[in-house]
Amino acid sequence: MKISVIVPVFNEANNIKPLLIEIVAALQAAEAFEIIFVDDGSTDESLVTLEQAMLTTSTLRVITHKHSCGQSTAIHAGVKAANYPFIATLDGDGQNDPADIPRLYKLLVENQTSMPNLGMIAGWRNDRHDSAWRLFSSKIANTVRAFLLGDHTPDTGCGLKVFYRAVFLELPYFNHMHRFLPALVIRAGGQVLSEPVNHRARISGKSKYGTLNRLGAGIIDLLGVIWLQQRTKRTEVKEIERR
């Protein structure tokens, strides 16, 4: 396994060190790995904490944004900078469990024979540790999105995903695209499997997303992805060999 782990962070100073330790422990058996934290213009001590961690963790790389550009831009920057063909993404709040990464990677690789177009394993937080309102609003959003986009993904908002770097870089980039990655992969002709993963309660810090700001942007983005789906044309391409 040669894999790059991308972790976008915005004001998550207290969660960085514990999460980094967990990621390193989870990937000890990997042939090669790197951990790329993308600091999205944090205003707390996140960047200082990351710079200090670089002194003791050789596999850690740090990318920083001068201004906050959002989670999708942070993930996109990390994937572009990655050195390995497989990518794992994790939220920076510590609620995703890095121990799930090897299992999701194994599923992606081992299912290639039966699903040659498989491009992504999406984490599914089927036992979430969030507030009742957050659980309710997410369930409604996932149900509406799955119905309109037909991506058959029960939890597209889960930050834990494993996929091919090449597949991701072929997707159209736009703000908030991380919420629609399964649908975008399917639009490009790929397949996506959802797999239950561990989910933990947030220990430190606070969520950067509220119901209203997610709703407003989500409706616009959903309409945009529907538009992309309707404008997509796929065909089988074959080059004629010279005789």
Buried (B, 14 or more C-beta within 10 A) or exposed (E): BEBBBBBBBBBBBBBBBEBBEBBBEBBEEBEEBBBBBBBBBBEBBBBEBBBEBBEEBEBBBBBBBEEBBBBBBBBBBBBEBBEBEBBBBBBBBBBBBBBBBBBBBEBBBEBEEEBEEBBBBBBBBEEBEBEEEBEEBBEEBBEEBBEBBEBEBBBBBBBBBBBBBEBBEBBEBBBBBBBBBBBBBBBBBBBBBBBBBBBEEBEEBEEBEEBEEBEEBBEEBBEBBEEBBEEEEEEEEEEEEEE
